[in-house]
Every structure is written in C-alpha cells, then in structure tokens.
Amino acid sequence: MLYTGIDLHRRVIALCTVNESGTVLARSRIKTDPEAILTYFHQWSEPHRAVVECTTGWYWFCDLLHTAGIDIILAHAKYLKAISYAKVKTDAVDAHTLAQLLRMGFIPEAHQLPVEYRPLRDLLRQRMVMEHKRTNIIQRVASILAQFNIAPVPVSPCKPAFAQFLDSLSLPQEYRLTLSFYHEQCLQTTNHRKELEKYFKSRLRNTPTLQLLMSIPGIGDISGSMIAMETGDIHRFADAKHYCSYCRLVPGAKDSGGKYSHRSGSKDGNQYLKYAFTEVAIKAIMFYPEIKQFAERLSKRANKTIVRTVVAKELARCAYYVLTRQQEFRTFKGIEIYKLRDWPRARKPLRLTGAVSPIG
C-alpha cells in the first residue's frame, strides 16, 4: 500500500508519496491540471490511498481521484493542526506530514457529502448569505433614517411602498440617493429569496426526510431543507449527544488541575446547523405554548440567548430521533404538543420504512 499526502492550493499542488515503512518514494509540485495529477498517480500499480485537507477546492480534486479508483480521505483541517506541528512549515513539509499521518492512521477524517447533494446544500448556504446581506442593508437604512429622527422605520425597504415613503421625506439628495440604492438592492434580494424558496419547495418538500423533519415544531420547508442537507447521513453520528455537539448547541469544557469551566461559543461543528436550529427554536417558542412554557421556566435562571440555545438543542435531539427511528415527532421533553396554531406548511401524513437518505 502506498500513501500520498497532498497540499492543495488554487494553482499548484504539492504531493509526497511514501510506502508502508515510511520511505519517501516521490515528491512533486505540479499545477492543478487533471492530466498531470492522474499521470503522477498512474506511475504506480500498487494500491494507493491519498489524503487532502478540507480546503475550498476539495470538490473537484476528490471527485477526480475517485473516478481514477484512488481512495481519497478528507482531513479535518482544524483537528489536523492539533495533531501535527512543525517549526518549518512549507507545502512540501505539509504534504510529507500528511502522508506519514495517513500511513499511521492518525488522520482526523472530515465528512464528504455525496456529489448529488452538494449543489442543493451550497445553494442553501448561498441563500443564507444573501439573507445576511439583506438584513445588513435593512440595518443600514434604519441607521440613516435614525439620523433624521425617523425611528422605527414605518415601511420596510424590502417593500415597493418604501419608494413612496422616501418621496415624502425632506432629505438631502445624497441621503435620498443612498436610500434609493439600498431600496433597489432589498427588492432584488427579496425577489431572489422568493425564487429560491419556490425552487426548494418544488425539489425537496415531498421527500421523505423533509416530511419527517417538518413534523417537528418550528421546522418549515427552508429550515428543514437546510437541516437535511447539512446533516447528511444521520447514522454517521453515534448518538444524539454527538449530533447536538456537531450542531454547536452544547458548550465545550476545560478541566485541568482540578479546575473546571464551560466554554461557550465553540467553533467546532457545523455553523449552518446551529443557525437553522436557532431559527427553528425561535419559531417554536412563538407558536407552541408547551415549548414557550418550557422556555419561560428556563428564563428564570438564564438569559435569552441560553434559553434559545437550550430549546434549539432539544429540537436537534428530536430531529436525531425522528430521522433514526423514522417516526414523526411526538413529544418535546416528554410533553405531548397540542398545536393551537398549525405551522404554515403543507404536509401530508407519512408512514415510512427503510433507510432515510439526506433528501429521501
């Protein structure tokens, strides 16, 4: 068995191949040309394994090696730094270190989402980015109007009526021009948001996985789609605790020398799942009395942020059990939910058997 460590960059790639005993067989620095990459690997007929860090460009590289029949492992970049340290750090050194760690079985492996699910997941992520930009624009508009004692803003800049409201104000031309530009950007972003939501509903609403997730309080088409895409295969998590940790919904811990402390705000895990379950928690607290009562009891000893996070963690646990058991949602913390207001979604009763894939 041969082992190749790969330090991937946008224009060049550093490769180092070692054998079972750790002897270096070849080193190379080539351009990111598929033919040159395959030529490098085809010079050996022995079984081959390779490893590359989960940087931005891993999609095409892993797909290329998979088609060539080479077992490629995706290394978790952050955990890899905790294992390996070098005073001299170059592309060649990194490639050699990766090869040796792969040979010894010390590579912290990251999840590779199947090719067929990547486009939808990335589109959902871009939708979230556009939503953040839209929110930033709304905040900038409110900040400008607050300078003229107009707060709160009576008309949302995302609505066509904002143009008429702007005409009714006696503002300097420079501010009026800025606000009109922001208004146009808001309208465009809102239209794109509606188009994306329509696309996701047509593609994912009827899939078994999304139907199961939408039985959970607060989860709708978009949040359910994001949870399904970011989670992938639910069976890759050992239990609900590991899944909640992956969703960034549990604090870290630091125990040393008899001193123990929690660490909040950990960067380990999936930031998109944390965002999705936090939004779901807000909706669940708003529209489900039983969950609202649970949140009110927590608020007596914790602030609002912690309360939302705890509710989000419990909903993530529900999502784990719903997907692993292939049963619709029943109870929250042992309490049966009596819906006084149906969540605005179209969901048909579903009875499923068999494994559940990321999009059903």
VOPAGU-2260 file (C-alpha; in pm, 1 decimal, decimal comma):
REM VOPAGU-2260
SITE   aa  ch    i         X         Y         Z
SITE  MET   A    0       0,0       0,0       0,0
SITE  LEU   A    1     122,1     348,4     -92,5
SITE  TYR   A    2      23,2     667,7      87,3
SITE  THR   A    3      20,2    1014,7     -67,4
SITE  GLY   A    4     -14,7    1341,9     118,7
SITE  ILE   A    5    -146,2    1634,3     -84,0
SITE  ASP   A    6    -119,2    2004,0      -5,6
SITE  LEU   A    7    -379,4    2156,3    -234,8
SITE  HIS   A    8    -376,1    2518,7    -347,6
SITE  ARG   A    9    -557,0    2708,4    -617,8
SITE  ARG   A   10    -278,3    2694,0    -878,0
SITE  VAL   A   11     -26,4    2435,4    -755,6
SITE  ILE   A   12     -28,6    2106,7    -566,4
SITE  ALA   A   13     248,2    1958,9    -353,4
SITE  LEU   A   14     249,9    1576,9    -333,6
SITE  CYS   A   15     454,5    1331,5    -131,2
SITE  THR   A   16     423,2     952,3    -157,0
SITE  VAL   A   17     556,8     705,0      99,6
SITE  ASN   A   18     544,9     325,2     130,4
SITE  GLU   A   19     448,1     102,0     423,4
SITE  SER   A   20     778,9     164,5     603,2
SITE  GLY   A   21     754,4     543,3     563,5
SITE  THR   A   22    1024,9     574,9     297,9
SITE  VAL   A   23     964,5     861,6      59,2
SITE  LEU   A   24     915,1     731,6    -293,3
SITE  ALA   A   25     838,4    1055,2    -472,6
SITE  ARG   A   26     790,5    1425,5    -420,1
SITE  SER   A   27     636,2    1656,2    -674,2
SITE  ARG   A   28     499,6    2004,8    -718,5
SITE  ILE   A   29     263,2    2030,2   -1015,3
SITE  LYS   A   30      -4,3    2260,4   -1146,7
SITE  THR   A   31    -372,6    2193,1   -1081,9
SITE  ASP   A   32    -406,4    2013,3   -1414,0
SITE  PRO   A   33    -617,2    1692,2   -1402,2
SITE  GLU   A   34    -397,3    1512,4   -1656,8
SITE  ALA   A   35     -77,8    1591,2   -1467,0
SITE  ILE   A   36    -237,6    1474,6   -1140,2
SITE  LEU   A   37    -351,7    1143,1   -1289,0
SITE  THR   A   38      -9,9    1093,3   -1451,9
SITE  TYR   A   39     152,1    1124,3   -1109,1
SITE  PHE   A   40     -70,7     857,6    -953,0
SITE  HIS   A   41     -61,7     620,3   -1250,2
SITE  GLN   A   42     314,8     571,8   -1225,2
SITE  TRP   A   43     243,7     304,1    -959,3
SITE  SER   A   44      34,0      -7,4    -997,2
SITE  GLU   A   45      11,2     -81,6    -623,8
SITE  PRO   A   46    -299,3       0,0    -412,0
SITE  HIS   A   47    -298,4     366,7    -326,3
SITE  ARG   A   48    -452,0     591,6     -59,5
SITE  ALA   A   49    -436,4     969,3     -54,5
SITE  VAL   A   50    -530,6    1246,8     185,6
SITE  VAL   A   51    -608,5    1615,4     134,1
SITE  GLU   A   52    -722,8    1882,9     376,7
SITE  CYS   A   53   -1082,0    2009,9     354,9
SITE  THR   A   54    -994,8    2339,6     191,7
SITE  THR   A   55   -1217,3    2526,6     -55,7
SITE  GLY   A   56   -1115,5    2334,7    -367,6
SITE  TRP   A   57   -1152,4    1976,9    -246,3
SITE  TYR   A   58   -1468,7    1903,3    -450,6
SITE  TRP   A   59   -1310,3    1864,5    -791,5
SITE  PHE   A   60    -991,4    1704,7    -658,8
SITE  CYS   A   61   -1164,9    1429,6    -460,8
SITE  ASP   A   62   -1402,0    1360,0    -749,6
SITE  LEU   A   63   -1106,1    1330,0    -986,9
SITE  LEU   A   64    -928,7    1074,2    -769,1
SITE  HIS   A   65   -1249,0     880,7    -703,1
SITE  THR   A   66   -1301,0     837,9   -1077,6
SITE  ALA   A   67    -941,3     712,9   -1103,6
SITE  GLY   A   68   -1010,1     445,7    -840,2
SITE  ILE   A   69    -791,4     602,9    -571,8
SITE  ASP   A   70    -914,0     604,1    -211,9
SITE  ILE   A   71    -906,7     970,4    -107,6
SITE  ILE   A   72    -957,0    1079,8     254,0
SITE  LEU   A   73   -1065,9    1429,6     350,1
SITE  ALA   A   74    -873,6    1553,0     655,3
SITE  HIS   A   75   -1030,3    1786,3     909,0
SITE  ALA   A   76    -805,6    2092,8     888,3
SITE  LYS   A   77    -857,3    2219,9    1244,6
SITE  TYR   A   78    -811,4    1883,7    1419,0
SITE  LEU   A   79    -512,3    1809,4    1199,7
SITE  LYS   A   80    -335,1    2116,0    1336,9
SITE  ALA   A   81    -384,9    1983,0    1689,6
SITE  ILE   A   82    -208,6    1658,0    1593,3
SITE  SER   A   83      75,9    1792,0    1382,4
SITE  TYR   A   84     307,6    2084,3    1448,4
SITE  ALA   A   85     618,6    2188,6    1259,6
SITE  LYS   A   86     855,8    2477,6    1315,4
SITE  VAL   A   87     935,2    2478,2     943,2
SITE  LYS   A   88     607,9    2481,8     751,4
SITE  THR   A   89     615,4    2461,8     372,5
SITE  ASP   A   90     399,1    2291,6     111,8
SITE  ALA   A   91     645,9    2004,4      82,0
SITE  VAL   A   92     663,2    1957,1     460,2
SITE  ASP   A   93     283,1    1961,0     485,9
SITE  ALA   A   94     247,5    1700,8     211,0
SITE  HIS   A   95     506,0    1473,4     375,7
SITE  THR   A   96     339,7    1511,4     718,2
SITE  LEU   A   97       0,6    1422,3     570,7
SITE  ALA   A   98     144,8    1112,9     403,7
SITE  GLN   A   99     304,4     989,8     726,0
SITE  LEU   A  100      -9,1    1054,1     933,2
SITE  LEU   A  101    -216,3     866,9     675,8
SITE  ARG   A  102      26,0     573,2     689,8
SITE  MET   A  103      -4,5     556,8    1069,4
SITE  GLY   A  104    -382,2     601,5    1067,4
SITE  PHE   A  105    -379,1     935,1    1252,8
SITE  ILE   A  106    -581,3    1143,4    1006,7
SITE  PRO   A  107    -889,1    1311,5    1165,2
SITE  GLU   A  108   -1138,9    1247,2     888,1
SITE  ALA   A  109   -1398,5    1502,1     772,8
SITE  HIS   A  110   -1731,8    1408,9     616,8
SITE  GLN   A  111   -1752,9    1400,1     237,1
SITE  LEU   A  112   -2103,7    1483,4     123,1
SITE  PRO   A  113   -2204,4    1278,0    -184,1
SITE  VAL   A  114   -2180,3    1456,2    -517,8
SITE  GLU   A  115   -2554,4    1453,7    -581,1
SITE  TYR   A  116   -2630,8    1653,0    -263,5
SITE  ARG   A  117   -2363,3    1922,5    -290,2
SITE  PRO   A  118   -2542,2    2164,3    -529,5
SITE  LEU   A  119   -2854,7    2189,6    -313,2
SITE  ARG   A  120   -2653,8    2225,9       6,2
SITE  ASP   A  121   -2435,7    2500,4    -140,4
SITE  LEU   A  122   -2740,4    2679,6    -280,2
SITE  LEU   A  123   -2898,5    2675,8      65,3
SITE  ARG   A  124   -2578,8    2820,5     210,0
SITE  GLN   A  125   -2576,4    3097,4     -50,1
SITE  ARG   A  126   -2938,0    3175,6      37,5
SITE  MET   A  127   -2830,6    3225,3     399,7
SITE  VAL   A  128   -2550,1    3456,9     286,0
SITE  MET   A  129   -2799,9    3662,0      84,2
SITE  GLU   A  130   -3032,0    3678,3     386,2
SITE  HIS   A  131   -2748,9    3818,0     598,4
SITE  LYS   A  132   -2672,9    4081,1     333,3
SITE  ARG   A  133   -3041,8    4172,6     318,0
SITE  THR   A  134   -3053,4    4214,5     695,6
SITE  ASN   A  135   -2740,0    4429,3     685,1
SITE  ILE   A  136   -2897,6    4657,4     425,6
SITE  ILE   A  137   -3213,6    4697,2     636,4
SITE  GLN   A  138   -2999,5    4791,1     936,5
SITE  ARG   A  139   -2808,5    5049,1     731,2
SITE  VAL   A  140   -3134,4    5206,1     612,2
SITE  ALA   A  141   -3261,2    5227,0     971,1
SITE  SER   A  142   -2931,5    5382,7    1080,4
SITE  ILE   A  143   -2950,2    5654,6     812,0
SITE  LEU   A  144   -3312,4    5740,5     892,1
SITE  ALA   A  145   -3234,8    5749,4    1264,6
SITE  GLN   A  146   -3001,8    6043,0    1194,1
SITE  PHE   A  147   -3314,7    6238,8    1097,8
SITE  ASN   A  148   -3518,8    6116,6    1397,0
SITE  ILE   A  149   -3714,8    5864,6    1190,5
SITE  ALA   A  150   -3725,7    5553,8    1407,9
SITE  PRO   A  151   -3859,1    5296,7    1382,3
SITE  VAL   A  152   -3885,3    5283,0    1003,7
SITE  PRO   A  153   -4260,4    5277,7     923,2
SITE  VAL   A  154   -4217,8    5098,2     587,6
SITE  SER   A  155   -3975,7    4812,3     520,5
SITE  PRO   A  156   -3716,4    4892,2     249,4
SITE  CYS   A  157   -3794,2    4545,9     107,5
SITE  LYS   A  158   -4142,1    4658,5       0,9
SITE  PRO   A  159   -4228,0    4869,0    -307,5
SITE  ALA   A  160   -4415,6    5118,9     -85,3
SITE  PHE   A  161   -4080,6    5232,7      58,0
SITE  ALA   A  162   -4023,8    5441,0    -259,2
SITE  GLN   A  163   -4336,5    5646,4    -187,9
SITE  PHE   A  164   -4234,1    5684,2     174,8
SITE  LEU   A  165   -3892,4    5808,4      61,0
SITE  ASP   A  166   -4051,3    6067,6    -166,8
SITE  SER   A  167   -4249,1    6205,3     125,5
SITE  LEU   A  168   -3933,4    6281,6     322,5
SITE  SER   A  169   -3739,0    6605,0     300,1
SITE  LEU   A  170   -3388,6    6465,0     295,5
SITE  PRO   A  171   -3067,3    6590,8     130,1
SITE  GLN   A  172   -3015,1    6449,6    -217,7
SITE  GLU   A  173   -2710,6    6249,3    -111,6
SITE  TYR   A  174   -2903,6    6056,2     154,6
SITE  ARG   A  175   -3200,5    6010,3     -74,9
SITE  LEU   A  176   -2973,6    5859,3    -341,4
SITE  THR   A  177   -2815,9    5620,5     -90,0
SITE  LEU   A  178   -3154,6    5507,4      40,5
SITE  SER   A  179   -3289,4    5452,3    -311,3
SITE  PHE   A  180   -2990,8    5228,8    -393,3
SITE  TYR   A  181   -3045,8    5029,0     -75,7
SITE  HIS   A  182   -3416,2    5001,6    -158,6
SITE  GLU   A  183   -3338,7    4857,0    -503,5
SITE  GLN   A  184   -3095,6    4605,5    -352,8
SITE  CYS   A  185   -3357,2    4498,7     -97,3
SITE  LEU   A  186   -3619,1    4446,9    -367,0
SITE  GLN   A  187   -3378,7    4240,3    -576,7
SITE  THR   A  188   -3271,6    4029,4    -277,7
SITE  THR   A  189   -3634,6    3971,3    -178,8
SITE  ASN   A  190   -3722,0    3854,8    -530,2
SITE  HIS   A  191   -3423,7    3618,6    -534,2
SITE  ARG   A  192   -3529,8    3485,9    -195,2
SITE  LYS   A  193   -3879,0    3407,1    -323,5
SITE  GLU   A  194   -3740,9    3234,1    -632,8
SITE  LEU   A  195   -3506,9    3019,6    -422,3
SITE  GLU   A  196   -3780,3    2923,7    -177,9
SITE  LYS   A  197   -4006,6    2824,4    -465,5
SITE  TYR   A  198   -3726,1    2612,3    -609,5
SITE  PHE   A  199   -3654,0    2435,8    -279,1
SITE  LYS   A  200   -4021,2    2364,7    -217,9
SITE  SER   A  201   -4059,5    2206,5    -558,9
SITE  ARG   A  202   -3742,8    1996,5    -518,4
SITE  LEU   A  203   -3749,8    1891,7    -154,5
SITE  ARG   A  204   -4094,0    1933,3       4,3
SITE  ASN   A  205   -4219,7    1587,2     -95,3
SITE  THR   A  206   -3903,0    1399,5       1,0
SITE  PRO   A  207   -3942,5    1157,8     295,7
SITE  THR   A  208   -3663,9    1313,6     502,1
SITE  LEU   A  209   -3807,2    1664,0     481,5
SITE  GLN   A  210   -4155,7    1535,3     557,6
SITE  LEU   A  211   -4022,9    1375,8     875,0
SITE  LEU   A  212   -3836,9    1690,0     979,5
SITE  MET   A  213   -4137,8    1911,7     915,0
SITE  SER   A  214   -4332,9    1723,0    1180,5
SITE  ILE   A  215   -4104,9    1888,5    1440,3
SITE  PRO   A  216   -4232,6    2219,5    1584,9
SITE  GLY   A  217   -4092,1    2523,8    1407,0
SITE  ILE   A  218   -3937,7    2342,4    1110,6
SITE  GLY   A  219   -4063,3    2453,4     769,9
SITE  ASP   A  220   -3955,7    2397,6     410,3
SITE  ILE   A  221   -3636,6    2602,6     413,2
SITE  SER   A  222   -3511,7    2525,1     764,5
SITE  GLY   A  223   -3592,6    2156,8     711,3
SITE  SER   A  224   -3407,5    2155,1     380,2
SITE  MET   A  225   -3102,2    2314,3     540,8
SITE  ILE   A  226   -3105,4    2064,7     828,4
SITE  ALA   A  227   -3140,3    1769,0     589,4
SITE  MET   A  228   -2860,1    1885,3     358,7
SITE  GLU   A  229   -2615,7    1980,1     634,8
SITE  THR   A  230   -2681,0    1665,7     838,3
SITE  GLY   A  231   -2629,0    1420,4     553,6
SITE  ASP   A  232   -2646,0    1059,8     671,3
SITE  ILE   A  233   -2780,3    1074,0    1027,0
SITE  HIS   A  234   -2632,7     732,8    1105,5
SITE  ARG   A  235   -2279,1     873,3    1095,6
SITE  PHE   A  236   -2347,3    1015,3    1444,4
SITE  ALA   A  237   -2310,7     770,4    1732,1
SITE  ASP   A  238   -2594,1     922,3    1935,3
SITE  ALA   A  239   -2797,2    1238,0    1991,3
SITE  LYS   A  240   -2521,3    1393,4    2204,2
SITE  HIS   A  241   -2273,0    1372,9    1918,9
SITE  TYR   A  242   -2529,0    1522,7    1680,5
SITE  CYS   A  243   -2606,2    1815,8    1913,5
SITE  SER   A  244   -2233,4    1874,0    1954,6
SITE  TYR   A  245   -2194,2    1878,2    1574,9
SITE  CYS   A  246   -2473,1    2139,1    1563,9
SITE  ARG   A  247   -2271,9    2363,2    1801,4
SITE  LEU   A  248   -2552,7    2352,3    2057,8
SITE  VAL   A  249   -2355,8    2226,7    2360,1
SITE  PRO   A  250   -2076,0    2412,2    2543,1
SITE  GLY   A  251   -1721,4    2288,8    2546,3
SITE  ALA   A  252   -1538,3    2206,1    2868,7
SITE  LYS   A  253   -1193,9    2269,1    3009,4
SITE  ASP   A  254   -1089,8    2053,5    3304,2
SITE  SER   A  255    -730,3    2088,4    3419,4
SITE  GLY   A  256    -558,6    2081,1    3755,8
SITE  GLY   A  257    -883,7    2040,1    3945,7
SITE  LYS   A  258   -1035,3    2346,5    3779,3
SITE  TYR   A  259   -1342,1    2302,9    3562,5
SITE  SER   A  260   -1509,3    2555,3    3334,2
SITE  HIS   A  261   -1750,6    2562,2    3041,5
SITE  ARG   A  262   -1651,7    2718,0    2712,2
SITE  SER   A  263   -1933,4    2875,7    2513,8
SITE  GLY   A  264   -1913,9    2991,6    2153,5
SITE  SER   A  265   -1716,4    2691,9    2027,6
SITE  LYS   A  266   -1622,3    2694,9    1659,4
SITE  ASP   A  267   -1624,5    2315,2    1638,3
SITE  GLY   A  268   -1914,3    2174,9    1439,4
SITE  ASN   A  269   -2147,1    2299,7    1169,5
SITE  GLN   A  270   -2234,8    2669,5    1185,0
SITE  TYR   A  271   -2523,8    2629,6     938,8
SITE  LEU   A  272   -2698,0    2372,0    1155,7
SITE  LYS   A  273   -2661,9    2599,0    1457,6
SITE  TYR   A  274   -2819,0    2883,9    1259,6
SITE  ALA   A  275   -3103,6    2661,8    1135,9
SITE  PHE   A  276   -3193,0    2512,7    1474,9
SITE  THR   A  277   -3171,5    2854,1    1643,3
SITE  GLU   A  278   -3423,0    2994,0    1393,6
SITE  VAL   A  279   -3640,9    2687,2    1446,0
SITE  ALA   A  280   -3627,1    2740,1    1823,5
SITE  ILE   A  281   -3745,9    3099,8    1787,5
SITE  LYS   A  282   -4047,0    2990,1    1579,3
SITE  ALA   A  283   -4125,7    2701,2    1814,3
SITE  ILE   A  284   -4125,2    2932,7    2118,5
SITE  MET   A  285   -4352,8    3176,8    1935,5
SITE  PHE   A  286   -4617,8    2933,2    1811,7
SITE  TYR   A  287   -4619,0    2634,6    2050,6
SITE  PRO   A  288   -4745,7    2704,9    2406,9
SITE  GLU   A  289   -4582,9    2397,7    2562,9
SITE  ILE   A  290   -4240,0    2494,6    2429,0
SITE  LYS   A  291   -4299,8    2855,9    2527,8
SITE  GLN   A  292   -4372,8    2747,8    2886,9
SITE  PHE   A  293   -4052,6    2541,1    2889,2
SITE  ALA   A  294   -3856,9    2846,5    2768,4
SITE  GLU   A  295   -4019,5    3069,4    3032,7
SITE  ARG   A  296   -3913,2    2831,2    3309,1
SITE  LEU   A  297   -3556,1    2839,5    3177,2
SITE  SER   A  298   -3557,5    3220,0    3151,8
SITE  LYS   A  299   -3585,2    3245,1    3532,3
SITE  ARG   A  300   -3225,6    3126,0    3566,7
SITE  ALA   A  301   -3068,3    3202,1    3226,5
SITE  ASN   A  302   -3059,7    3479,4    2968,1
SITE  LYS   A  303   -3247,1    3474,9    2636,6
SITE  THR   A  304   -2951,3    3352,2    2432,4
SITE  ILE   A  305   -2900,5    3047,6    2654,3
SITE  VAL   A  306   -3274,8    2977,0    2655,4
SITE  ARG   A  307   -3287,1    2976,2    2274,2
SITE  THR   A  308   -2980,9    2752,6    2258,8
SITE  VAL   A  309   -3128,8    2501,5    2504,3
SITE  VAL   A  310   -3456,2    2487,4    2310,9
SITE  ALA   A  311   -3258,3    2450,7    1986,8
SITE  LYS   A  312   -3059,8    2162,6    2140,9
SITE  GLU   A  313   -3379,3    1982,8    2242,9
SITE  LEU   A  314   -3522,3    2027,1    1892,3
SITE  ALA   A  315   -3196,5    1892,9    1746,0
SITE  ARG   A  316   -3235,8    1584,7    1969,3
SITE  CYS   A  317   -3589,6    1547,8    1836,3
SITE  ALA   A  318   -3456,2    1569,1    1479,8
SITE  TYR   A  319   -3198,7    1298,6    1554,2
SITE  TYR   A  320   -3455,8    1055,2    1690,2
SITE  VAL   A  321   -3709,7    1137,6    1419,3
SITE  LEU   A  322   -3457,9    1052,1    1148,3
SITE  THR   A  323   -3300,8     749,3    1313,5
SITE  ARG   A  324   -3631,9     592,8    1419,3
SITE  GLN   A  325   -3812,6     707,7    1102,6
SITE  GLN   A  326   -4109,6     824,6    1307,2
SITE  GLU   A  327   -4281,6    1159,0    1307,3
SITE  PHE   A  328   -4242,2    1394,5    1604,0
SITE  ARG   A  329   -4449,3    1308,5    1910,1
SITE  THR   A  330   -4329,7    1474,0    2230,2
SITE  PHE   A  331   -4098,5    1751,9    2346,6
SITE  LYS   A  332   -3916,8    1667,3    2673,8
SITE  GLY   A  333   -4183,9    1405,4    2738,4
SITE  ILE   A  334   -4464,3    1660,3    2689,7
SITE  GLU   A  335   -4717,4    1599,7    2416,4
SITE  ILE   A  336   -4763,1    1900,9    2191,2
SITE  TYR   A  337   -5119,1    2021,4    2127,3
SITE  LYS   A  338   -5097,2    2258,7    1835,8
SITE  LEU   A  339   -5319,4    2562,2    1878,3
SITE  ARG   A  340   -5188,3    2710,8    1557,1
SITE  ASP   A  341   -5084,8    2494,9    1264,2
SITE  TRP   A  342   -4743,7    2582,7    1125,4
SITE  PRO   A  343   -4784,6    2740,4     777,2
SITE  ARG   A  344   -4687,8    2444,4     565,3
SITE  ALA   A  345   -4848,6    2175,7     354,7
SITE  ARG   A  346   -4762,0    1835,3     494,7
SITE  LYS   A  347   -4933,7    1507,2     420,6
SITE  PRO   A  348   -4940,1    1220,3     673,9
SITE  LEU   A  349   -4642,9     996,1     613,7
SITE  ARG   A  350   -4563,7     635,9     702,7
SITE  LEU   A  351   -4205,6     538,0     620,4
SITE  THR   A  352   -3995,8     223,5     632,4
SITE  GLY   A  353   -3636,5     171,1     528,9
SITE  ALA   A  354   -3330,7     393,5     545,8
SITE  VAL   A  355   -3361,1     769,9     517,6
SITE  SER   A  356   -3113,5     944,9     289,5
SITE  PRO   A  357   -3030,2    1317,1     319,6
SITE  ILE   A  358   -3312,0    1416,3      81,6
SITE  GLY   A  359   -3511,8    1096,2      88,1
